[in-house]
Amino acid sequence: MSQSHFSKFDNFTPDDDASFDHEFARLASSQSWVPGSQVYTEERTIAMRQELKLHYFSSQLPPLGDVSQDLTEEQKLEGYQGLCREVRIPPSDSIAECKRQLKNTLVNIVDLIDARRMRKEVKVCHNFKEFRDYTLQDEHRISMDEAKKDGGYLASLLQRLWGELLGAQRFFARCVEYPTTP
């Protein structure tokens, strides 16, 4: 039985080997979530957070353990060390240092999830403009409020991006909040 976030929905059969984007598109379609809508963006962010926790922070949980349960500091450290190893940076002995190193690494969050879902290597970008352009695409947005919840696992991976279209307004990797138009 799947422990994936996607298994929590009635009338939806998850495919644990599918890419995150493919699986979320299927789920969104089954739930009638309109791409780009606030509900779609929030649900996508929740799914990303839960999948990240499942694949990097749940190794110490008992089989079929609840991914939403609170983790010990040791479990958190092991999760952040796993993220560091996944992006090929030396893991530190402290959560704060692991987070600092991860903040300095240009990596796509969905690519991190897919590395475990699909057993493939994570692409680490070395060109900020390329990373920024890829990240600011509409379909890569996430909700910053949701990203900060539940220990901030997603927020610890976000990069600050500056948008030319909206002047000095800050953008965040996979978290772009556009002003609503009347």
N, C-alpha and C positions, 0 to 999 in steps of 0.2 A: 504494500500500500504506500502511495506517495505521501511524503511529508511536506511537499511543496505548498506554497501559498495557494497555488491554483487548485489544489484538491479540496479547498474549503467551500467551493461553490457547487450547489446542487445542479444537476443536469449538465455538468461539464466534466469531461474525462481528460485529465492532464496527460501530457506527453513529457516525461521528465528528461528526455533526450533532445527535445526541440529547443531552438534558441529562445531566449527570453522575449525578444520582440515578436517572434512568430506566435508564441504561446499567449502573450498578452493580447495580441490582435485577435486571436480566436476567442479569448475570454471576453474582451470588450464587445465583440460582435454578439456573443451569446447573452450578454447583459444589456445590450443596446446602449452602450456608452459611446458617445459621439467623440471621435478623435479631436483633440484640441479643446474640448469642453473642460470646465473646472472639475467635474466629477471624474472624467477620464484621466486628467492630470493627477488628481489626488489618488485615485485608485492605482494608477501606474506607479506612483511614488511608494505607496504602501506595499505593493507587490515587490518592488525593487528592494525595499528595506528588509522585508521578510525573506526574500531569496538570498540576499547578502548574508543575513544572519544564519540561515539554514546552511549555506555552503562554507562559511568561514568561522562562525561563532558557535556552532552547535555540536562540535565533536565530543564534548564532555557530557552532553545531555544523554539520558538513557534512551534506548531505542524507542521510537515514536514519541520522543520527548516534545514538550511544548516549546516551540521556537519563541513564543512571546514571553516566556518566563524570564525573570531577572537572572543575569549572569554574575558569577563571582568576578572579582578583579583578576584572578588567575585565568579564568576562561576568556575574559576580555583581552588580556595580554596575549594569550595564545591565538586568538582570532586576529588581532592586529599583526602579530608576527607572521601568521599565515598569509595575510594580505601583502606584507612586505616581501615575503619569499615569492609570492605569485608574480609580483612586478619586478623581481630580480634586484631587490635592494636588501642589504644586510639587516636582519631583524634586530631590534634593540631589546634591552632588558626592561624598558619602561613603556607604558601606554603612550605617555606624552611624546616621547621621542619617536615612537613608531608613527604616531599621527603627524608629527612634524615632517618626517621623511616622506610620508604618503602625500602630504600637502605639496611637496616639492616635486611630485611625480605626475606627469600628464598622462592619465589613464582614464579610459571611458568606463564608467561604472557598469554598464550593461556588458561590456567586454569581460569585466571581472566575473560577473555572474555566469556568463557563457563559458568561461574557462573551465568552470566546474560542471555546468550542465552538459556541455558538449565535449569536455576533455580536450581543450585546445589551448594553445599558448596565448597569453594576453599581449595585445599590441600596446607598447609604451611609446607615446609620441615624444619627439625631441624638438619639434617645431611648434611653437606656441600658436602661430597664426593658423596652421593647419588644424590643430586641436580645437582652437576657438571656433573656426568656421564649422567644423563638424558638430561641435557641441551646441552651437546656437541654432541649429535647425529645429523647426517647430516640433517635430516628433520626438525630440530629445529633451523636452522640457520636463521638469518635475516641480512639485510644490515645495517651496522652501520650508513652510510650516511643518509639513509632513516629514521632510528630510531631517529636521531637528528633533523629532520625537524619538522615544524609545532608545535613549542612549546616544543619539546623534551619529549612528554608524554611517549613514549616508553623508551627513553634513561634514564629517571628517575627511571625506574624499572630494568635496566640491572645490572648484578653483574659482577665484575671482576673475571675471572677464569684464572688460569695459566695452560698452556698445557704442558704435559710432552713430547709429540712427537716433538714439535717445540721449545724446550728449554724455554727461558724466554719470548717468544712472548706472548703478552697478548691475552686472549680470552674474549669474552663478552657473557653473557647469551643470547642464541638464536642469536648470532652474531659471527660467526666464518668465517674468511676470509682465505681460503687456498691459498698458492702460486700456480700459474699456472705452469704446466709442459710443456716443449717444445714438 
